[in-house]
């Protein structure tokens, strides 16, 4: 550095928390971590890497020939046909360099303006791929939020997107990170391009790519082992974890992977959500595409864990996160932080961090979602639909119990090998909200909630006979043996299981009224029969049945003393085979604007005058604290960053407390855009919603 006057490059919107590099112990722990990751099989072999390169080369040639063929058929000159081109890009884990054995490859084909997606890509190219010998399991998904063609090529899974840009000839060296690539394209094309643009921007914004990759590979593996890796279920997916790890790399630019993993948990156990995580400032552009901005967009106010993409148009990549899944992730961050502290004190090894979460020991009550189909192909389609809607069941339960009953959806599927038909099952852990007083005999009646969910599921436009769904309440002792490896006895809880999860075991039993597992597995035309339901526990137990002002009715929400048994009775519309509305009106779109935890879904309306039928402002979910502008974060963070740097240099144990203080300052100075005005430091007292639930005897 010439003359010592040049400041080190700053990554991110704030100065780093520490510029310190590793000591010998950090290098040793990093070597041990990398050895562990290799032994865990997270790196593919050179042979598989070569096979991927070969497959990408063949696919690149296929799309180039496809564009030339279309150019010729449309009467363009021979010179145009010669120059006609398509460019293949990769994104996701493969582009970031953190993919493992058997992982799919996310790819994007960029073509000229006269080659469209609807016909040329999904019909003409689809036919070409269908006739290609080494292509199998070809599945076009044109109606997805990001239209995609899924297939296997030489046994390697490929997700292929298409973007038509406003160019007659696509240059071989096209730089899609430039904003000009977004001129005169529709929003579906913007979404298709954004995967590559975000991946490239992440790699530009981290100080050391190799350290970033090792830390990300480690934390993705950790998230899968701990059951919090799944975007569709309401946790975080690959891009979300990449953005979080990249932010930690910015805060500790000279840290090695073992330090980054430890600092990751230190930072995010204390992060004050819903303050957003951003790698760079949010840019506005004259192109006018919508960006994440809670000041202007009501839906953005409802996001619980905003993780903002760094490429224009900046969006929240984690809109699927709910209050329940955020709670679960925070518990797991605390677990990771505790173990990393033990590792740094040489009281534990890296294997302790990756102990699998003992989900079936963490709760006393569960929901079991059984998915049935006639054959494996039908099950694949039916399961994909149901799994994409499971998050809605979590949101509906939160809504109808006013957050008193908390759900932990587990993103792993299980299959019962004893069944003759194609089958899989998902599970959700259930627990009362911590700190809520429990009255003896209280019960949550969620039968109407589950009925509503099942009715929406049955609107699947590609439903076939044999596709069935059952949602049942099971206790821990009733968990089927097939969820455990080889059916062995349930493992004892790990000594590292989170304190809060263990405390659930000591709670009074959660009363949850649902139906028995097998009683629901009937054909659709038999679904209305509930008269022969087998009674379960005594009906004398009280039932908590909070009626939602928008969707509840006495018939669907209250407990009928004459039918207070284990069955969930279908609603009248469900019993008659569904509503009269066309299946095309079902909630099939994975559009984040449609499927995000909107205020309507959560039982509130995003407007300043939104009130319940009792005149109580519905602001709990709608007016969650959101940051006004990223400059606020920068200004407040810089007020204490010097103290944090000094603390890190001195090896002080107070750095975590200082970081917490920083986040409190950020929260205090954040401008919150509530419907009834501007609030600071939380909701105004007079706007707190009434959570009193009447107990029906």
C-alpha positions as CSV (number, residue, x, y, z in Angstrom):
1,X,0.0,0.0,0.0
2,X,1.8,3.1,-1.2
3,X,2.5,5.7,1.4
4,X,0.0,4.1,3.9
5,X,-2.7,6.6,2.8
6,X,-4.9,4.2,0.9
7,X,-7.6,2.8,3.1
8,X,-8.4,-0.9,2.7
9,X,-11.3,-1.7,0.4
10,X,-14.6,-1.7,2.2
11,X,-17.0,-4.5,1.4
12,X,-20.7,-3.9,2.2
13,X,-22.6,-0.9,3.5
14,X,-20.7,-0.7,6.8
15,X,-17.1,-0.9,7.9
16,X,-15.9,-4.3,9.0
17,X,-16.3,-5.4,12.6
18,X,-12.7,-6.7,12.7
19,X,-9.7,-6.6,10.4
20,X,-7.8,-9.2,12.4
21,X,-6.6,-12.3,10.6
22,X,-6.2,-15.8,12.0
23,X,-3.8,-17.0,14.7
24,X,-2.3,-20.4,14.7
25,X,-5.2,-22.0,16.5
26,X,-7.6,-20.6,13.9
27,X,-5.6,-22.1,11.1
28,X,-5.6,-25.5,12.9
29,X,-9.3,-25.4,13.3
30,X,-9.8,-24.5,9.7
31,X,-7.7,-27.5,8.6
32,X,-9.8,-29.7,10.9
33,X,-13.0,-28.3,9.4
34,X,-11.9,-28.8,5.8
35,X,-10.8,-32.4,6.6
36,X,-14.3,-33.0,8.2
37,X,-16.1,-31.6,5.1
38,X,-14.0,-33.9,2.8
39,X,-14.7,-36.9,4.9
40,X,-18.4,-36.1,5.0
41,X,-18.4,-36.4,1.2
42,X,-19.3,-32.8,0.3
43,X,-16.8,-32.6,-2.6
44,X,-17.4,-34.3,-5.9
45,X,-14.7,-36.4,-7.6
46,X,-12.7,-35.1,-10.5
47,X,-14.5,-37.6,-12.7
48,X,-17.9,-36.2,-11.8
49,X,-16.6,-32.6,-12.4
50,X,-15.4,-33.6,-15.8
51,X,-18.8,-35.2,-16.6
52,X,-20.6,-32.0,-15.6
53,X,-18.4,-29.9,-17.9
54,X,-19.1,-32.4,-20.7
55,X,-22.8,-32.2,-20.2
56,X,-22.8,-28.4,-20.1
57,X,-20.8,-28.4,-23.4
58,X,-23.3,-30.6,-25.1
59,X,-26.3,-28.6,-23.8
60,X,-24.6,-25.4,-25.0
61,X,-24.3,-26.8,-28.5
62,X,-27.9,-27.9,-28.5
63,X,-29.2,-24.4,-27.7
64,X,-26.9,-22.8,-30.2
65,X,-28.2,-25.2,-33.0
66,X,-31.8,-24.5,-31.8
67,X,-31.4,-20.8,-32.3
68,X,-29.8,-21.2,-35.7
69,X,-32.6,-23.5,-36.8
70,X,-35.2,-21.0,-35.8
71,X,-33.3,-18.1,-37.4
72,X,-33.2,-20.0,-40.7
73,X,-36.9,-21.0,-40.6
74,X,-37.9,-17.4,-40.1
75,X,-36.3,-16.3,-43.4
76,X,-33.3,-14.3,-42.0
77,X,-30.3,-13.9,-44.2
78,X,-27.5,-16.5,-44.3
79,X,-25.3,-14.0,-42.5
80,X,-27.8,-13.7,-39.7
81,X,-28.1,-17.5,-39.5
82,X,-24.3,-17.7,-39.3
83,X,-24.2,-15.1,-36.5
84,X,-27.2,-16.4,-34.6
85,X,-26.2,-17.4,-31.1
86,X,-27.4,-18.4,-27.7
87,X,-25.2,-18.2,-24.5
88,X,-25.5,-20.7,-21.6
89,X,-24.8,-19.4,-18.1
90,X,-24.8,-21.2,-14.8
91,X,-26.0,-19.9,-11.4
92,X,-26.8,-21.3,-7.9
93,X,-24.5,-23.6,-6.1
94,X,-22.6,-24.6,-9.2
95,X,-21.8,-21.0,-10.2
96,X,-20.8,-20.2,-6.6
97,X,-18.6,-23.3,-6.5
98,X,-20.2,-25.0,-3.5
99,X,-22.1,-27.9,-5.2
100,X,-21.7,-31.4,-4.0
101,X,-22.0,-34.9,-5.5
102,X,-25.3,-35.4,-7.3
103,X,-26.3,-31.8,-7.1
104,X,-28.3,-30.3,-9.9
105,X,-27.0,-27.6,-12.2
106,X,-29.0,-24.3,-12.5
107,X,-28.6,-23.0,-16.1
108,X,-29.8,-20.0,-18.0
109,X,-30.0,-19.8,-21.8
110,X,-30.0,-16.3,-23.2
111,X,-31.3,-15.9,-26.7
112,X,-32.1,-13.2,-29.2
113,X,-35.3,-11.1,-29.2
114,X,-37.1,-13.1,-31.9
115,X,-36.8,-16.4,-30.0
116,X,-39.6,-16.5,-27.4
117,X,-40.2,-18.5,-24.3
118,X,-43.8,-19.6,-24.8
119,X,-43.5,-21.4,-28.1
120,X,-39.8,-21.6,-29.1
121,X,-38.5,-22.7,-25.7
122,X,-41.3,-24.7,-24.2
123,X,-42.4,-26.4,-27.5
124,X,-39.6,-26.4,-30.1
125,X,-36.6,-26.8,-27.7
126,X,-38.7,-29.2,-25.6
127,X,-39.2,-31.4,-28.6
128,X,-35.5,-31.3,-29.5
129,X,-34.6,-32.4,-25.9
130,X,-37.3,-35.1,-25.9
131,X,-35.6,-36.6,-28.9
132,X,-32.1,-36.4,-27.5
133,X,-31.0,-39.9,-26.4
134,X,-29.4,-39.0,-23.1
135,X,-32.2,-36.7,-21.9
136,X,-34.6,-38.3,-19.4
137,X,-37.4,-37.1,-17.0
138,X,-38.1,-34.0,-19.1
139,X,-40.6,-31.8,-17.3
140,X,-41.5,-28.3,-18.5
141,X,-43.0,-25.9,-15.9
142,X,-44.1,-22.9,-17.9
143,X,-46.5,-21.5,-15.3
144,X,-43.9,-21.3,-12.5
145,X,-42.9,-17.9,-11.0
146,X,-39.6,-18.5,-12.8
147,X,-40.5,-20.7,-15.9
148,X,-38.2,-23.7,-16.0
149,X,-37.5,-26.9,-17.9
150,X,-36.3,-29.7,-15.7
151,X,-34.6,-32.8,-17.0
152,X,-31.7,-35.2,-16.6
153,X,-28.8,-35.2,-19.1
154,X,-26.5,-38.1,-18.8
155,X,-27.9,-38.7,-15.3
156,X,-27.2,-35.1,-14.2
157,X,-30.2,-33.0,-13.1
158,X,-30.6,-29.8,-15.0
159,X,-32.9,-26.8,-14.4
160,X,-32.9,-24.7,-17.6
161,X,-34.3,-21.2,-17.7
162,X,-34.7,-19.0,-20.8
163,X,-34.3,-15.2,-21.2
164,X,-34.9,-13.4,-24.5
165,X,-33.0,-10.1,-24.5
166,X,-33.6,-7.2,-26.8
167,X,-30.7,-8.0,-29.2
168,X,-30.8,-9.5,-32.6
169,X,-27.5,-11.2,-32.1
170,X,-26.4,-12.3,-28.7
171,X,-22.6,-11.8,-28.4
172,X,-20.6,-14.7,-27.0
173,X,-19.1,-12.4,-24.3
174,X,-22.4,-11.0,-23.2
175,X,-22.1,-9.5,-19.7
176,X,-25.5,-10.0,-18.0
177,X,-24.4,-8.1,-15.0
178,X,-24.9,-4.9,-16.9
179,X,-28.2,-3.1,-16.4
180,X,-28.7,-2.7,-20.2
181,X,-29.6,-6.4,-20.4
182,X,-32.9,-5.6,-18.7
183,X,-34.1,-3.1,-21.3
184,X,-37.5,-4.0,-22.9
185,X,-37.9,-7.3,-21.2
186,X,-40.8,-8.6,-19.1
187,X,-40.7,-9.4,-15.3
188,X,-40.5,-13.2,-16.0
189,X,-37.3,-12.5,-18.0
190,X,-35.9,-10.3,-15.2
191,X,-36.5,-13.1,-12.7
192,X,-34.8,-15.6,-15.0
193,X,-31.8,-13.3,-15.4
194,X,-31.5,-12.5,-11.7
195,X,-30.2,-15.9,-10.6
196,X,-27.0,-15.4,-12.6
197,X,-26.8,-11.7,-11.8
198,X,-27.1,-12.3,-8.1
199,X,-24.5,-15.1,-8.1
200,X,-22.0,-13.0,-9.9
201,X,-22.6,-10.0,-7.6
202,X,-22.1,-12.2,-4.5
203,X,-18.7,-13.3,-5.8
204,X,-17.8,-9.7,-6.5
205,X,-18.8,-8.5,-3.0
206,X,-16.9,-11.0,-0.8
207,X,-13.3,-10.3,0.2
208,X,-12.0,-13.8,-0.3
209,X,-13.9,-16.2,-2.6
210,X,-12.3,-19.4,-1.4
211,X,-12.9,-18.7,2.3
212,X,-16.5,-17.7,1.4
213,X,-16.9,-21.0,-0.4
214,X,-15.6,-23.2,2.4
215,X,-17.7,-21.4,5.0
216,X,-20.8,-21.6,2.8
217,X,-20.3,-25.3,2.1
218,X,-20.0,-25.9,5.8
219,X,-23.1,-23.9,6.8
220,X,-25.3,-25.4,4.1
221,X,-24.4,-28.8,5.4
222,X,-25.1,-27.7,8.9
223,X,-28.5,-26.3,7.9
224,X,-29.5,-29.6,6.3
225,X,-28.4,-31.6,9.3
226,X,-30.3,-29.3,11.6
227,X,-33.5,-29.3,9.5
228,X,-33.5,-25.6,8.4
229,X,-32.5,-25.9,4.8
230,X,-35.7,-25.6,2.7
231,X,-37.0,-22.5,1.0
232,X,-40.4,-24.1,0.1
233,X,-41.0,-25.1,3.7
234,X,-40.4,-21.6,5.0
235,X,-36.8,-21.9,6.0
236,X,-33.8,-20.7,3.9
237,X,-32.6,-22.1,0.6
238,X,-29.2,-21.9,-1.1
239,X,-29.2,-18.3,-2.2
240,X,-30.4,-17.2,1.3
241,X,-27.5,-19.0,3.0
242,X,-25.1,-17.6,0.5
243,X,-26.2,-14.0,1.2
244,X,-25.9,-14.5,5.0
245,X,-22.4,-16.0,4.7
246,X,-21.3,-13.3,2.3
247,X,-22.4,-10.6,4.8
248,X,-20.3,-12.2,7.5
249,X,-17.4,-12.3,5.2
250,X,-17.8,-8.6,4.7
251,X,-17.8,-7.9,8.4
252,X,-14.7,-10.1,8.9
253,X,-12.7,-9.7,5.7
254,X,-9.5,-11.3,6.9
255,X,-11.1,-14.3,8.7
256,X,-10.5,-17.9,7.7
257,X,-13.4,-20.4,7.4
258,X,-13.3,-21.6,11.0
259,X,-13.5,-18.0,12.2
260,X,-16.3,-17.2,9.7
261,X,-18.4,-20.1,10.8
262,X,-18.1,-19.0,14.5
263,X,-18.8,-15.4,13.7
264,X,-21.8,-16.4,11.6
265,X,-23.5,-17.7,14.6
266,X,-22.3,-14.9,16.8
267,X,-23.8,-12.3,14.4
268,X,-27.1,-13.9,13.6
269,X,-28.0,-15.0,17.1
270,X,-28.2,-11.3,17.9
271,X,-29.5,-9.9,14.6
272,X,-32.6,-7.8,15.2
273,X,-35.0,-9.1,12.6
274,X,-36.8,-7.8,10.6
275,X,-33.9,-5.4,9.9
276,X,-32.7,-6.5,6.5
277,X,-29.4,-8.2,5.6
278,X,-27.9,-6.4,2.6
279,X,-24.6,-6.8,0.8
280,X,-24.8,-3.4,-0.9
281,X,-27.1,-0.4,-1.1
282,X,-30.5,-0.9,-2.7
283,X,-30.4,0.7,-6.1
284,X,-33.3,2.3,-7.9
285,X,-33.3,2.5,-11.6
286,X,-35.2,4.3,-14.3
287,X,-36.4,0.9,-15.7
288,X,-39.1,0.9,-13.0
289,X,-39.1,-2.7,-11.9
290,X,-40.4,-3.2,-8.3
291,X,-37.8,-3.4,-5.6
292,X,-37.9,-4.3,-1.9
293,X,-39.1,-1.2,-0.2
294,X,-41.3,-1.4,2.9
295,X,-42.1,2.3,2.7
296,X,-43.9,1.8,-0.6
297,X,-44.9,-1.8,-0.8
298,X,-47.3,-3.0,1.9
299,X,-46.3,-6.7,1.4
300,X,-42.7,-5.9,2.2
301,X,-43.8,-4.7,5.7
302,X,-44.9,-8.2,6.4
303,X,-41.6,-10.0,5.8
304,X,-40.1,-11.4,8.9
305,X,-36.5,-12.1,7.8
306,X,-35.6,-9.9,4.9
307,X,-32.4,-11.0,3.0
308,X,-32.0,-8.7,0.1
309,X,-30.5,-9.7,-3.2
310,X,-27.6,-7.5,-4.4
311,X,-28.5,-7.1,-8.1
312,X,-31.1,-4.8,-9.5
313,X,-34.0,-5.2,-9.0
314,X,-33.2,-5.9,-5.4
315,X,-35.8,-8.3,-3.8
316,X,-36.3,-10.2,-0.6
317,X,-35.1,-13.7,-1.2
318,X,-36.6,-15.1,2.0
319,X,-40.2,-14.0,1.7
320,X,-41.3,-17.5,2.7
321,X,-40.1,-17.3,6.3
322,X,-42.9,-17.2,8.9
323,X,-42.8,-16.3,12.6
324,X,-42.7,-20.1,13.4
325,X,-39.8,-20.9,11.0
326,X,-37.9,-17.8,12.1
327,X,-38.2,-18.9,15.7
328,X,-36.9,-22.4,14.8
329,X,-33.9,-20.9,12.9
330,X,-33.0,-18.6,15.8
331,X,-33.0,-21.6,18.1
332,X,-30.7,-23.4,15.8
333,X,-28.4,-20.4,15.5
334,X,-28.2,-20.4,19.3
335,X,-27.3,-24.1,19.2
336,X,-24.5,-23.4,16.6
337,X,-23.2,-20.5,18.6
338,X,-22.9,-22.6,21.8
339,X,-21.1,-25.4,20.0
340,X,-18.7,-23.0,18.3
341,X,-17.8,-21.5,21.6
342,X,-17.0,-25.0,22.9
343,X,-14.9,-25.7,19.8
344,X,-12.9,-22.5,20.3
345,X,-12.3,-23.6,23.9
346,X,-11.2,-27.1,22.7
347,X,-14.2,-28.6,24.5
348,X,-15.8,-30.0,21.4
349,X,-14.9,-31.1,17.9
350,X,-16.5,-30.1,14.6
351,X,-18.6,-33.2,14.5
352,X,-20.6,-31.8,17.4
353,X,-21.8,-28.9,15.3
354,X,-23.2,-31.3,12.7
355,X,-25.1,-33.6,15.0
356,X,-28.6,-34.1,13.4
357,X,-31.5,-32.4,15.0
358,X,-33.6,-34.9,17.0
359,X,-36.9,-33.6,15.6
360,X,-39.0,-36.5,16.9
361,X,-37.7,-36.0,20.4
362,X,-38.2,-32.2,20.5
363,X,-42.0,-32.1,20.8
364,X,-44.9,-34.0,22.4
365,X,-47.4,-33.3,19.6
366,X,-47.1,-33.5,15.8
367,X,-49.1,-33.1,12.6
368,X,-48.6,-36.0,10.2
369,X,-49.3,-35.2,6.5
370,X,-49.7,-38.4,4.5
371,X,-49.5,-38.0,0.7
372,X,-50.8,-41.0,-1.4
373,X,-50.9,-41.7,-5.1
374,X,-51.4,-44.6,-7.5
375,X,-47.8,-44.8,-8.7
376,X,-44.4,-43.1,-8.3
377,X,-45.0,-40.6,-11.2
378,X,-48.3,-39.4,-9.8
379,X,-46.8,-39.2,-6.3
380,X,-43.9,-37.0,-7.7
381,X,-46.4,-34.5,-9.1
382,X,-48.9,-34.7,-6.2
383,X,-46.1,-34.4,-3.6
384,X,-44.6,-31.4,-5.3
385,X,-48.0,-29.6,-5.2
386,X,-48.7,-30.5,-1.6
387,X,-45.2,-29.6,-0.4
388,X,-45.4,-26.2,-2.1
389,X,-48.5,-25.5,-0.1
390,X,-47.4,-26.9,3.3
391,X,-46.1,-23.5,4.3
392,X,-49.7,-22.2,4.0
393,X,-50.8,-24.8,6.7
394,X,-48.2,-23.3,9.1
395,X,-49.5,-19.8,8.4
396,X,-53.1,-20.8,8.8
397,X,-52.5,-22.4,12.1
398,X,-50.6,-19.3,13.3
399,X,-53.5,-17.2,12.1
400,X,-56.3,-19.2,13.6
401,X,-54.6,-19.6,17.0
402,X,-53.3,-16.0,17.1
403,X,-49.8,-17.4,17.3
404,X,-50.6,-19.4,20.5
405,X,-49.9,-22.7,18.8
406,X,-46.5,-22.7,17.1
407,X,-45.5,-25.0,14.2
408,X,-42.2,-26.5,13.3
409,X,-42.4,-27.9,9.8
410,X,-39.7,-30.5,9.2
411,X,-38.3,-30.4,5.6
412,X,-37.7,-34.1,5.3
413,X,-40.0,-36.6,3.7
414,X,-40.5,-40.2,4.9
415,X,-42.0,-43.2,3.1
416,X,-43.8,-46.2,4.6
417,X,-42.4,-49.2,2.8
418,X,-45.2,-51.4,4.0
419,X,-47.8,-49.6,2.0
420,X,-48.7,-51.0,-1.4
421,X,-49.3,-47.7,-3.0
422,X,-46.9,-44.8,-3.5
423,X,-46.7,-42.9,-0.3
424,X,-44.7,-40.2,1.6
425,X,-45.2,-38.2,4.7
426,X,-44.2,-34.9,6.2
427,X,-44.3,-33.9,9.9
428,X,-44.8,-30.7,11.8
429,X,-43.9,-30.3,15.5
430,X,-46.5,-28.5,17.6
431,X,-46.0,-26.5,20.8
432,X,-47.6,-23.8,22.8
433,X,-46.1,-20.3,22.6
434,X,-43.5,-20.0,25.3
435,X,-44.6,-17.9,28.3
436,X,-48.3,-18.4,27.7
437,X,-50.2,-19.6,30.8
438,X,-51.6,-23.0,30.3
439,X,-55.0,-23.9,31.8
440,X,-55.6,-27.5,32.6
441,X,-57.5,-29.3,29.9
442,X,-57.1,-26.6,27.3
443,X,-57.3,-27.7,23.7
444,X,-56.6,-26.1,20.3
445,X,-59.3,-27.0,17.8
446,X,-57.6,-26.7,14.4
447,X,-60.0,-29.0,12.6
448,X,-61.5,-26.2,10.6
449,X,-58.1,-24.9,9.8
450,X,-57.0,-28.2,8.4
451,X,-60.2,-28.6,6.5
452,X,-59.6,-25.2,4.8
453,X,-56.1,-26.4,3.9
454,X,-57.2,-29.7,2.5
455,X,-59.9,-28.0,0.5
456,X,-57.3,-25.7,-1.2
457,X,-55.0,-28.7,-1.8
458,X,-57.9,-30.6,-3.6
459,X,-58.2,-27.8,-6.1
460,X,-55.0,-29.1,-7.8
461,X,-55.8,-28.8,-11.5
462,X,-54.0,-32.0,-12.4
463,X,-55.6,-34.1,-9.7
464,X,-56.1,-37.8,-10.6
465,X,-57.9,-40.6,-8.9
466,X,-55.7,-42.1,-6.2
467,X,-54.2,-38.8,-5.2
468,X,-55.1,-38.5,-1.5
469,X,-54.1,-36.4,1.5
470,X,-54.5,-37.0,5.2
471,X,-53.6,-34.6,8.0
472,X,-53.6,-36.2,11.5
473,X,-52.5,-35.4,15.0
474,X,-50.0,-37.9,16.5
475,X,-48.3,-37.9,19.8
476,X,-44.6,-38.6,20.2
477,X,-45.2,-42.2,21.3
478,X,-47.3,-42.7,18.1
479,X,-44.7,-41.6,15.6
480,X,-44.4,-44.4,13.1
481,X,-41.3,-46.5,13.1
482,X,-40.5,-45.9,9.4
483,X,-39.3,-42.4,10.2
484,X,-36.3,-43.8,12.1
485,X,-33.4,-45.4,10.2
486,X,-34.1,-49.2,9.9
487,X,-37.0,-48.7,12.4
488,X,-34.7,-48.8,15.4
489,X,-35.6,-47.3,18.8
490,X,-35.8,-43.6,19.0
491,X,-32.4,-42.1,19.7
492,X,-31.7,-40.3,22.9
493,X,-31.6,-36.5,22.6
494,X,-28.2,-34.9,21.9
495,X,-26.7,-33.1,24.8
496,X,-26.5,-30.1,22.5
497,X,-30.3,-30.0,21.9
498,X,-31.4,-26.4,22.4
499,X,-32.6,-25.4,25.8
500,X,-35.9,-24.1,24.6
501,X,-36.6,-27.2,22.6
502,X,-35.9,-29.4,25.7
503,X,-38.2,-27.2,27.8
504,X,-41.1,-28.2,25.5
505,X,-40.9,-31.7,26.9
506,X,-41.9,-30.3,30.3
507,X,-44.9,-28.3,29.0
508,X,-48.3,-29.5,29.7
509,X,-49.7,-31.6,26.9
510,X,-50.9,-29.6,23.9
511,X,-54.5,-30.4,23.2
512,X,-54.8,-30.5,19.4
513,X,-58.0,-31.7,17.9
514,X,-57.5,-33.5,14.6
515,X,-58.4,-36.9,13.1
516,X,-56.8,-40.2,13.3
517,X,-54.1,-41.1,10.7
518,X,-55.9,-43.7,8.6
519,X,-59.4,-42.3,8.8
520,X,-58.7,-39.7,6.1
521,X,-57.2,-42.0,3.5
522,X,-60.3,-42.4,1.4
523,X,-61.3,-41.6,-2.1
524,X,-62.6,-38.2,-2.7
525,X,-66.2,-39.4,-3.2
526,X,-66.1,-41.0,0.3
527,X,-64.6,-38.0,2.0
528,X,-67.9,-36.7,3.5
529,X,-68.5,-39.8,5.6
530,X,-67.7,-39.1,9.2
531,X,-70.6,-40.6,11.1
532,X,-68.7,-43.8,11.9
533,X,-65.8,-41.9,13.4
534,X,-64.1,-43.7,16.3
535,X,-64.3,-41.4,19.4
536,X,-61.0,-40.6,21.1
537,X,-60.4,-38.8,24.4
538,X,-63.3,-37.5,26.5
539,X,-65.1,-34.5,25.2
540,X,-65.0,-33.0,28.6
541,X,-61.7,-31.4,27.9
542,X,-62.0,-27.7,27.2
543,X,-61.3,-26.5,23.7
544,X,-59.6,-23.2,22.7
545,X,-61.2,-22.2,19.4
546,X,-60.1,-18.8,18.4
547,X,-62.3,-17.7,15.5
548,X,-60.6,-15.7,12.9
549,X,-62.6,-12.6,12.0
550,X,-62.2,-13.1,8.2
551,X,-62.4,-16.8,7.6
552,X,-64.0,-18.4,10.7
553,X,-67.6,-19.3,11.3
554,X,-69.2,-21.0,14.3
555,X,-69.9,-24.1,12.1
556,X,-66.3,-24.5,11.1
557,X,-64.4,-23.4,14.1
558,X,-66.4,-24.3,17.3
559,X,-66.4,-27.8,18.8
560,X,-69.6,-29.6,18.3
561,X,-70.3,-31.6,21.4
562,X,-72.0,-34.3,19.4
563,X,-68.9,-34.8,17.2
564,X,-66.1,-34.1,19.5
565,X,-64.0,-36.9,18.4
566,X,-60.7,-37.4,16.6
567,X,-62.2,-36.8,13.1
568,X,-61.9,-33.6,11.1
569,X,-65.2,-33.1,9.4
570,X,-64.9,-31.8,5.8
571,X,-66.5,-28.5,5.1
572,X,-69.7,-28.7,3.0
573,X,-68.0,-27.5,-0.1
574,X,-65.2,-30.1,0.4
575,X,-67.6,-32.9,1.0
576,X,-69.4,-32.2,-2.2
577,X,-66.2,-32.5,-4.2
578,X,-64.9,-29.0,-3.9
579,X,-66.2,-25.6,-4.7
580,X,-67.8,-24.7,-8.0
581,X,-64.9,-22.4,-8.8
582,X,-62.6,-23.5,-11.7
583,X,-59.5,-25.3,-10.6
584,X,-57.6,-22.6,-12.5
585,X,-58.6,-20.2,-9.7
586,X,-56.6,-22.2,-7.2
587,X,-53.5,-20.8,-5.5
588,X,-51.1,-22.5,-7.7
589,X,-48.7,-19.7,-8.5
590,X,-45.4,-19.6,-6.5
591,X,-45.3,-15.9,-7.1
592,X,-43.9,-14.4,-4.0
593,X,-46.5,-11.7,-4.2
594,X,-49.2,-14.3,-4.1
595,X,-47.6,-16.8,-1.7
596,X,-45.7,-14.6,0.6
597,X,-46.9,-14.3,4.2
598,X,-49.1,-11.5,3.3
599,X,-51.2,-9.7,5.8
600,X,-54.4,-11.2,4.4
601,X,-52.9,-14.7,4.9
602,X,-51.8,-13.8,8.4
603,X,-55.1,-12.5,9.4
604,X,-54.6,-8.8,8.9
605,X,-55.0,-6.3,6.2
606,X,-52.1,-4.1,5.2
607,X,-53.7,-0.7,5.5
608,X,-53.6,2.1,8.0
609,X,-57.2,1.6,9.2
610,X,-57.2,-2.2,9.3
611,X,-59.2,-3.4,12.3
612,X,-60.7,-6.6,13.6
613,X,-64.5,-7.0,14.2
614,X,-63.8,-5.8,17.8
615,X,-62.2,-2.5,16.5
616,X,-58.7,-3.6,17.5
617,X,-56.0,-2.5,15.0
618,X,-54.6,-5.6,13.2
619,X,-51.0,-4.5,13.3
620,X,-49.1,-7.4,14.8
621,X,-48.0,-8.9,11.5
622,X,-48.6,-5.9,9.3
623,X,-46.6,-3.3,11.1
624,X,-43.5,-5.3,12.1
625,X,-40.5,-3.0,12.4
626,X,-38.9,-2.5,9.0
627,X,-35.8,-0.4,8.2
628,X,-36.4,2.8,6.2
629,X,-33.2,3.1,4.2
630,X,-29.9,1.3,4.2
631,X,-28.1,4.5,5.0
632,X,-29.7,4.3,8.5
633,X,-28.0,1.0,9.0
634,X,-24.7,2.4,7.9
635,X,-24.9,5.5,10.0
636,X,-25.8,3.7,13.2
637,X,-23.4,0.7,12.7
638,X,-20.5,3.1,12.2
639,X,-21.2,4.7,15.6
640,X,-20.0,1.6,17.4
641,X,-17.9,-0.1,14.9
642,X,-14.7,1.3,16.3
643,X,-15.5,-0.2,19.7
644,X,-16.1,-3.5,18.1
645,X,-12.8,-3.4,16.3
646,X,-10.9,-2.6,19.5
647,X,-12.8,-5.3,21.3
648,X,-11.8,-7.9,18.6
649,X,-8.2,-6.8,18.7
650,X,-8.0,-7.1,22.5
651,X,-9.7,-10.5,22.4
652,X,-12.4,-9.1,24.7
653,X,-15.3,-11.4,25.5
654,X,-17.6,-8.3,25.3
655,X,-17.6,-8.2,21.5
656,X,-20.9,-10.1,21.3
657,X,-22.4,-7.6,23.8
658,X,-21.1,-4.7,21.7
659,X,-22.6,-6.2,18.6
660,X,-25.9,-6.6,20.4
661,X,-25.7,-3.0,21.5
662,X,-25.1,-2.0,17.8
663,X,-28.2,-3.9,16.7
664,X,-30.2,-2.2,19.5
665,X,-29.1,1.1,18.3
666,X,-30.0,0.2,14.7
667,X,-33.4,-0.9,15.9
668,X,-33.9,2.3,17.9
669,X,-33.1,4.5,14.9
670,X,-35.0,2.5,12.4
671,X,-38.1,4.2,11.0
672,X,-41.1,1.8,11.2
673,X,-43.9,2.4,8.8
674,X,-47.0,1.3,10.7
675,X,-50.4,1.8,9.2
676,X,-51.3,4.4,11.8
677,X,-48.2,6.5,11.8
678,X,-44.5,6.2,12.4
679,X,-43.4,4.2,15.4
680,X,-39.9,3.8,16.8
681,X,-38.5,1.0,18.9
682,X,-41.5,-1.3,18.6
683,X,-45.2,-1.0,18.3
684,X,-47.0,1.8,20.2
685,X,-48.7,0.6,23.3
686,X,-52.2,1.6,22.1
687,X,-51.7,-0.4,18.9
688,X,-50.9,-3.7,20.7
689,X,-53.4,-6.3,19.5
690,X,-55.6,-8.1,22.1
691,X,-54.5,-11.8,22.3
692,X,-57.1,-12.9,24.9
693,X,-58.6,-16.2,23.9
694,X,-61.9,-17.3,25.4
695,X,-61.8,-20.9,26.7
696,X,-65.0,-22.8,25.7
697,X,-66.0,-25.4,28.2
